[in-house]
Amino acid sequence: MSTFIIEGGHKLSGSITPQGAKNEALQVICAVLLTKEEVTISNIPDIIDVNKLIFILGELGVKTKKVGRHSYTFKADDLDLFYLESDKFKKDGSSLRGSIMIVGPLLARFGKGYIPRPGGDKIGRRRLDTHFEGFIKLGAKFRYNKDEKFYGVEADELTGTDMLLDEASVTGTANIVMAAVLAKGTTTIYNAACEPYLQQLCKMLNKMGAKITGVGSNLLTIEGVEELGGCEHKILPDMIEIGSWIGMAAMTKSSITIKDVSWDDLGVIPRVFKKMGINIERRGDDVFVPEQESYEVQNFIDGSILTISDAPWPGFTPDLLSIILVVATQARGSVLIHQKMFESRLFFVDKLIDMGAKVILCDPHRATVIGMDHQSSLKGTTMTSPDIRAGISLLIAALSAKGKSTIHNIEQIDRGYENIDERLKAIGAKITRVD
């Protein structure tokens, strides 16, 4: 298990470029299974979760070739489908939640898809019902082995249908879309997720020959086609990283430029940070965060406490609520954080309380943060990262804290952030990785 040792209290400066989006990468890499032709994907982040998925595809028989620092070609023309029922796959697939998205493409192209119950963050229940209910609607038969915790769907032919999703699940929508593109007839998906990364997947599929309309809305119409071809695709910058760097600049009173952010795909993210009192400037396609000695929370117009909660796109992404919570600890004013989606994601606040933050965990989904306006610094401590987003939040807290902090289990951070210690050192952070 690796560890970060951080000497806090230093201002950062310079520019940092966000990696390719992790959540998009997991979707579009699975989409290569839909064609026997070559697909080239660029701006792939070099992180544990994505590398695990590329490894699994390689074991399945996909020919993968790294053609640049962040670019790969994929060719799924000769797959070993027996791997899907092997003990090795049960072990490989269970370590990565994103592996669930291979099921839709495999079902569409080969008539069967299997997956062990996926792992990932320990942030509460992340049910798979939306995925499999969608496959069943398209005509697949579902089976589940409780003893081995192994899911399977099979179909001689998928047939287009109308469906209303019970939740606007991003991965669920992605999986169903990938199954529907090769189904016979037309499929409509209402209450579909419409995040930029899902839009990117649909645009990539259309370049491969799919017929998807309504992209960017919550009503997708998919006219099934006989087969798909190859294409080239570039992944968007990671909006979660961009939000992380905005929060880090505010907490450390630093001036930072975040390069090439694809501003128009950030949605309400800049607006939410501005509600926290953080100055953000758009400079072309860059985000500039100037040095601030303090930032004041904007209450609602009736004077009531600001509440920041997650919601399906175009609402605020749940992956940034942990960052907002940490930023709130040094704001002037108070904020109520409402994490609706996952019941364990706020449990990391006990580490912030140990560091001197004023946080009241109201229940598993809500926390009230009383900002200290930088009048009292957080204190360095020893902690363990429970998941990706809590891990980066604790790292931001440690960078702003007085004294030395130690963060164990940083593999959780490495799952979502590429080469983060070296990138932060380049802008002045005092951080050391110890294996």
N, C-alpha and C positions, 0 to 999 in steps of 0.2 A: 504494500500500500504506500503510495507516494504522499508527500506533504508539501505545502507551501509555508514558508516562513516570510512574513511581511513586516517590514519596518514602516509604520504608518506616519502620517503627519507631513508628508512631502507633497508639494505642489507638482503637478504634471504640466507638460506643455508640448506643443507640436501637433502632428496630425496622425490619424489612425484610419485604416481602411477596413470596413467590415468584410467578413468572409461571405462566401455564398450561403444562402439560406438553408439551414439544416432541414427544416420541415418540407421545403420544396424538393430538396435533393432526394429525400426518402420516397416521395411520390413519383417523380419523373424517372428515377432509376428503375423502379418497379415496372414502369410503363414500357421499358425496352423488351419485356417478355411478350408483348403483343405482336411482335413482327420478327420475321426471320432475317430481315435486312439490317444493315449496320446503322446504329444510332450514335451520334457524337454529342456529348454533354460537356459544357465548359462551366467554369466557376464552381466546381464541386468542392465543398469544404473538406479539408483533411482532418476529420474528427473521428472518434471511436465509433459512434453509431453508424455513420455513413460507411466507414471502412468495413464494419461488420456486415452490412447489407451487400456491399460489393463482393465480399468473401463468400457469402451465402449464394449469390448468383453464380459465382465461379464454380462452387461445388455442384450447383445444379446443371452446369454445363455451358453457361453463357461465356462466350469468349470475350474477356475484358482486357483492354490494353490502355495503359497510361501513356497519353501522347503529349502531355504538357504538365506543368506543375499542378494544375487543377482541372485538367481535361482528360476524359476517357472516351474510348470507343467501346461499344457493346454490340455483340452479335449473338442472338439467341436462335441459331439455326439448327442446333443439334443438342437437345436437352436430355438429361438423364432423369426422367420423371420418377424412377424408382427411389432416387435420393429423398423424395418428399415423404416416403413412408419408412425411412431408415431411422435407427436410433441416433445416428449422428445429426440428422436434421432436427430431430426432437430436441437435442441439446443446443444446436446452433441457433435455431429459430426462437427458442424460449428466452434467449438472452437479449432480444431486441424487439421492442414493441413495434417498430416500423415494419417488421417482417410480415405483419398482418396484410400489408398492401400487395403482397405477391399473389394473394388468393384470387382477386378479381381478374387480373390478366390471365392467370393460368386457367381459371374456369372458362373464360371467354374463348381462349385459343385451343385448349386441350380437353375441355369438358370436365376437368376436376382440379380442385385446389385443396391443399391441406396445410394446417399450421398448428404447432403446439401453442398452448396458452402463452402469449407473449409476456416478457418481463418489462424492465424499464424503471422509471422513477417510482419511489415509494411515496406517492402523494395522494393515495386514496383509490377508490374504485374507478376503473376506466373500462366501462362495459363495451362489449362487441356486438350487442343486439342489432344495432342499426346496420352494420355490415351484412350480417347473415339474413336478416329480414329482407333486405334489398335483393340478395342473391335468390332467396326463395321466391320473391315476387317475379323474378325473371325466369323462374322455372326450375331452379336447382333443388336437389334434395339435400337436406342437412343432416349430419350425424355428429355426435359428440361422445367420445370415450372418456367417462368420468375418471376412471382409474389412471389413465395415461394423460388426462387433461389435453386431449388432442381433438381438434375440430376438422371437419371435412365437408366439402360441398361437391356434388357431382351432377352433371346434366348432359343428356344426349344433344340438346339444342336449347339455347337461351332465346326467349321471345320477348320482344319489347312490350312494355306495359306502363300504366300510370301509377306513380307511387307518391305518397306523402310521408316524408321522413319524420320519425318521432322526435328527432333532435337534429339540429344543423351541424352534425359531426363533420369535421374537415376530412379526417381519414376515412370515415364511412362514405361520405360523398365521393371522394376520390376512388375508392375501391369499386363502388357501384358504377360510376362513370366508366371505369376501365373495363368492367364486365359488359356494360351495355353497348359499347362502341362496335362490338362484333356480333351483337344479338340480331335476330331476325325481326325486322319491323322497327317501330318508333317507341322510344322510352321517354317519358317526362318525369322529372324529379322535382317535386315541390318541397319547399323548406330546405333546399340544398345550401350547403355552405358556399360562400362566395369570396373567401379570403384571396388576396393576391396570389398566393401560392397555388390555390386551386385553379384560379384563372390561368396561371402559367401552365399547369398540367393540361387544361383544356386546349390552350393555344398550341401546345406541343402536339397533342393528339390530332388536332385539325391539320397541322403541317404534315402529319403522317398519313393523312387521308380520311380521318374521322369527320363526321358531320354533326358538330355540336353547336347549338345556338343558345342565346340567353346567357352567354359567359359574362360574369360579373353581377348577375342577378341571382335571386333565390329560386328561379324557375328555369331549369335546364331542359332542353329538348335534344334528344340524341337519335339520329336516324342511323340505324345499324348498317354497316358496310361488310363486304365479304372478307377483306383483308387490309392490313395497314403496311406502310412502307417505312423506310428509314428517314431520318431528318437530322438537323443540327439544332441544338437548343442551348441557351445560356441562362443559368440560374440567377435570380435576383439577389441583391445583397440582403443579409439577414437583418430584419427589422428588430429582432430581439437584441442582437448585438448593438445596433444603433441606439436603442433605448438604454442599454446597459452603459454605453460610453457617455450618454447625456447625463445619466444619474451619477456616474463616477466623477465627471467634471464638476458637477454641483457640490457633491460631498467633499471633494478635496480642494474646493475654491480654485479650480484650475481653468485655464483657457485652452480649449481643444478644438481642432477642426476634424470633423468626421467626413471622409471623402466618399464621393460617388454613392450616395445613399438611395438613389431612385426615389426622390422626395414624393412624387405623386402617388407612390404606392405605400406611403407611411400612414395614410388615413388620419385618425384622430390622435396619433401618438404625440406629435409636437404640441398639439393643443392641450393635452393632459399635463405634460410637463410645464407648459406655460401657466396652467392653473395652480401648479405648485410654486409659482413665482420664479421659475428658471427662465432666464433670457436665452432665446434661441433665434439665430439669424439664418435665413436661407441665402446662400451664396452660390448661385448657379445650381448645381446638383449636390452641393456640400451643405453640411450642417456646421455652423460655427457657434460654439458655446463660450461666451466671454467669461472672464474671471468675475466672480461675485463673492462679496463678503457675507451676504445673507440673501435669503429668498423667502418671500412671504406668501403663504397660502391664500388663495382667493376663496372666500366663503361663497355660498349661494347668495343670490340677490336679496333673499329675505333675511340674510344674516345667519342662517343655520350652517352647521358644520359641513364642510366639503366631504362628500362621499364619492370614492372612486371604486367602481366595480367592473368586473369583466362581463363581456357580452359577445355573442357571435358578431363577426364582421358585418357592418363597419363599426361595431362597438370596439371597446378597448380589449386588447388581447390578454388572456389570463397569464400568459408567460411573462408579462412585465409587471404584474402586481407586486411580486416580491421586491423588484427594484424600486418601485414607487414607495413601498413601505419603508425601505431603508432610507431613501431620500427624505421621507417625511420626518425621520428622527432628528434631523438638523434644520428643519424648516422653522419659520416663525408662524406659529399657529398649529391647529390640530386637524387631523384627517381621520375619517373612518374608512378603512379598507374592507371591502366586501368581496371575498373570493367565493363565487357561487359554484364553480365547477367541481373543485376537488376539496374533499373535507380534511386533508392532512397537509395541505401546502403551506399553511401559516404556522405550523408547529415549530418552525425554525426560530421564531421570535424569542424563544427562551435564551438563545445565544446572544441576541441583541440586548436583552435585558441584563444578561451577565456583563455586557460591555458598558452598561450605564444608560441604555436607551429607556425612554418612558413609553412603554407599550402595554396596553391592556388587551389580553386575548379574551374577547367577549364570549366566543364559542368557536367551534372548529372552522367556521367560515368568516368570522369578522374580528377585526382588531382595530382598536382606537390608538392612534399614535399622537402623543403630545410632543410637538417639536421643541428642541432646545435652542434653536437659533444660533448654533455654534458657540453659545455661551459656556457650555460644558461639553468637552470632547468625549467621544467614546473612548474606552480604555481597551488596550490590547488584551487578548485572552487566547485560550486554546479551545478549538472547536472542531466539529466534524461536519462535512458537507453531506446532507441527506439526499439531495437531488440536484439537477443541473442548475435550475433557476435560483434555488436557495443558496447554492454554492457560490454563484457569481455575486449574489447579494451580500453574502458574508465577506467575500473578497473585497467588495467595494467598501463595506464597513471597516475592514481592517486597514485599507489604504488611507482612510480618513482618521483612524484612531490614533491616540497617543500611545507610543510604545510599540512593543513587538507582539504580533499575533501568529498563531500556528493554526493552519487548517489541514486536517487529515482527510483522507478519502477523496483526494482531488481528482481521482478518476471520474467522479461524477461531473466535475467541471469540464474535464477533457472530452467527455462525451458530446458536448455541445459547443465548445470554444476551441478554435484551432491555435495551438502554439501560444497560448495566452500569456504566459510569463515573459517570453521573449518580446512579444509585441508591446506589453506594458513597460518593460524595461526601456524600450526604445523611446518612450515619452516621459521617462524619469521615475518610474516606480521602483521601489526597493523591494524586490521579491526574489526569493530563491526557492528552487525546486529541490527537494531531498527525496531520494528513492529509498 
